[in-house]
Amino acid sequence: MNMVYNSDSFVVVRFEVAAGDGPDPVQTSARGGFEIVDKFAGKGIYLEGALAERFHEGVQALARNDPTPEQIDDYISGYTQLAQQTVTLH
């Protein structure tokens, strides 16, 4: 788990599980994804697979142009519109 972005609006955490480290000992490939939390809406979403890869590629493309925090937040907000999981503290 690695926090990759934290603003007033969003937190993005990257999860990486190496091959064989998961609950299934037969697991042979690495996997992971991104958890995005919208602080104002109090909702989060976990991206994995092709959607996580697309998100990561978009972030890399955005980073090449020295984005402002507002541009990064705008990009992330496109994904948080899908968020349905309410964030709770426990």
C-alpha positions as a Markdown table, in Angstrom:
| # | Residue | x | y | z |
|---|---|---|---|---|
| 1 | Met | 0.0 | 0.0 | 0.0 |
| 2 | Asn | 1.4 | 3.3 | -1.0 |
| 3 | Met | -0.3 | 6.7 | -0.9 |
| 4 | Val | 0.4 | 8.3 | -4.3 |
| 5 | Tyr | -1.8 | 11.4 | -4.0 |
| 6 | Asn | -3.4 | 13.5 | -1.3 |
| 7 | Ser | -5.2 | 16.8 | -1.8 |
| 8 | Asp | -8.0 | 18.6 | 0.0 |
| 9 | Ser | -10.5 | 16.7 | -2.2 |
| 10 | Phe | -9.0 | 13.2 | -2.9 |
| 11 | Val | -6.7 | 10.5 | -1.6 |
| 12 | Val | -5.3 | 7.9 | -4.0 |
| 13 | Val | -3.6 | 4.8 | -2.6 |
| 14 | Arg | -1.9 | 2.2 | -4.8 |
| 15 | Phe | -2.1 | -1.5 | -3.8 |
| 16 | Glu | 0.4 | -4.0 | -5.1 |
| 17 | Val | 0.3 | -7.7 | -4.3 |
| 18 | Ala | 3.3 | -9.7 | -5.5 |
| 19 | Ala | 2.8 | -13.1 | -7.1 |
| 20 | Gly | 2.1 | -15.7 | -4.4 |
| 21 | Asp | 1.5 | -13.2 | -1.6 |
| 22 | Gly | -2.3 | -13.4 | -1.7 |
| 23 | Pro | -4.6 | -15.8 | 0.1 |
| 24 | Asp | -4.6 | -18.2 | -2.9 |
| 25 | Pro | -1.2 | -20.0 | -2.9 |
| 26 | Val | -1.8 | -20.9 | -6.6 |
| 27 | Gln | -1.8 | -17.2 | -7.5 |
| 28 | Thr | 1.0 | -16.8 | -10.2 |
| 29 | Ser | 0.7 | -13.3 | -11.4 |
| 30 | Ala | 1.1 | -9.9 | -9.6 |
| 31 | Arg | -2.0 | -7.9 | -9.1 |
| 32 | Gly | -3.1 | -4.7 | -7.5 |
| 33 | Gly | -5.0 | -1.5 | -8.1 |
| 34 | Phe | -5.9 | 1.9 | -6.8 |
| 35 | Glu | -8.3 | 3.0 | -4.1 |
| 36 | Ile | -9.6 | 6.6 | -4.6 |
| 37 | Val | -11.5 | 8.4 | -1.8 |
| 38 | Asp | -13.5 | 11.5 | -2.5 |
| 39 | Lys | -13.2 | 13.4 | 0.8 |
| 40 | Phe | -16.1 | 15.7 | 0.2 |
| 41 | Ala | -18.6 | 13.0 | -0.9 |
| 42 | Gly | -17.4 | 10.5 | 1.7 |
| 43 | Lys | -17.2 | 7.8 | -1.0 |
| 44 | Gly | -14.5 | 5.6 | -2.4 |
| 45 | Ile | -13.9 | 3.3 | -5.3 |
| 46 | Tyr | -11.3 | 0.5 | -5.9 |
| 47 | Leu | -10.0 | 0.2 | -9.4 |
| 48 | Glu | -8.3 | -3.0 | -10.6 |
| 49 | Gly | -7.5 | -4.7 | -13.9 |
| 50 | Ala | -8.0 | -2.8 | -17.1 |
| 51 | Leu | -9.6 | 0.2 | -15.4 |
| 52 | Ala | -6.7 | 0.6 | -13.0 |
| 53 | Glu | -4.3 | 0.4 | -15.9 |
| 54 | Arg | -6.2 | 3.0 | -17.8 |
| 55 | Phe | -6.2 | 5.3 | -14.7 |
| 56 | His | -2.5 | 4.8 | -14.3 |
| 57 | Glu | -1.8 | 5.6 | -18.0 |
| 58 | Gly | -3.9 | 8.7 | -17.7 |
| 59 | Val | -2.0 | 9.9 | -14.6 |
| 60 | Gln | 1.3 | 9.3 | -16.4 |
| 61 | Ala | 0.2 | 11.3 | -19.4 |
| 62 | Leu | -1.0 | 14.1 | -17.2 |
| 63 | Ala | 2.3 | 14.1 | -15.2 |
| 64 | Arg | 4.3 | 14.7 | -18.4 |
| 65 | Asn | 2.7 | 18.2 | -18.7 |
| 66 | Asp | 3.4 | 19.4 | -15.2 |
| 67 | Pro | -0.2 | 19.6 | -14.1 |
| 68 | Thr | -1.7 | 21.9 | -11.5 |
| 69 | Pro | -3.4 | 20.3 | -8.5 |
| 70 | Glu | -6.7 | 21.4 | -10.0 |
| 71 | Gln | -6.0 | 19.5 | -13.2 |
| 72 | Ile | -5.1 | 16.4 | -11.2 |
| 73 | Asp | -8.3 | 16.7 | -9.1 |
| 74 | Asp | -10.3 | 17.1 | -12.3 |
| 75 | Tyr | -8.9 | 13.9 | -13.8 |
| 76 | Ile | -9.5 | 12.0 | -10.6 |
| 77 | Ser | -13.1 | 13.3 | -10.3 |
| 78 | Gly | -13.9 | 11.5 | -13.5 |
| 79 | Tyr | -13.3 | 8.2 | -11.7 |
| 80 | Thr | -15.0 | 9.1 | -8.4 |
| 81 | Gln | -18.2 | 9.7 | -10.2 |
| 82 | Leu | -18.4 | 5.9 | -10.3 |
| 83 | Ala | -17.9 | 5.6 | -6.5 |
| 84 | Gln | -20.7 | 4.1 | -4.5 |
| 85 | Gln | -19.0 | 2.7 | -1.4 |
| 86 | Thr | -19.5 | 5.0 | 1.6 |
| 87 | Val | -16.3 | 5.6 | 3.6 |
| 88 | Thr | -16.7 | 4.7 | 7.2 |
| 89 | Leu | -14.3 | 4.7 | 10.1 |
| 90 | His | -13.8 | 1.7 | 12.2 |
